[in-house]
Amino acid sequence: MFTERKDAAGVPSARKGRARKAFEAQLDAALGERIRADGTCACDLSPALTDVAWHGPAGEVVRYSSREAGEIVAWVREEGDTINWFCGEFPGQVADWISDARAGSGWNWTLA
């Protein structure tokens, strides 16, 4: 923690969130329109993120809890919050249309 501005001088970011940011931006670009157009597609996304390890093209790994998955769905849908999009009756179930779209951008999945 920095108590003064000068304490932060020259200190780079650890970039801990870089893989998640890349995954989420690509997810929105690849699937966002379909998810915004159809609530059932949004409900497919929640279990596809919960208890799943998504492996990126550079070896990065991204995982989400059920709460975090709901937050991502709400963010992509641009409405609601975690509770609105908690569709977690089948965590770890990745619909083919999601798997295929993500594989096209270099992301593959395994159960976490």
Secondary structure, 3 states (H helix, E strand, C coil): CCCCHHHHCCCCCCCCCHHHHHHHHHHHHHHHHHHHHCHHHHHHHHHHHECEEEECCCCCEEEECHHHHHHHHHHHHCCCCCCCCCCCCCCCCCCHHHHHHHHCCCCEEEEC
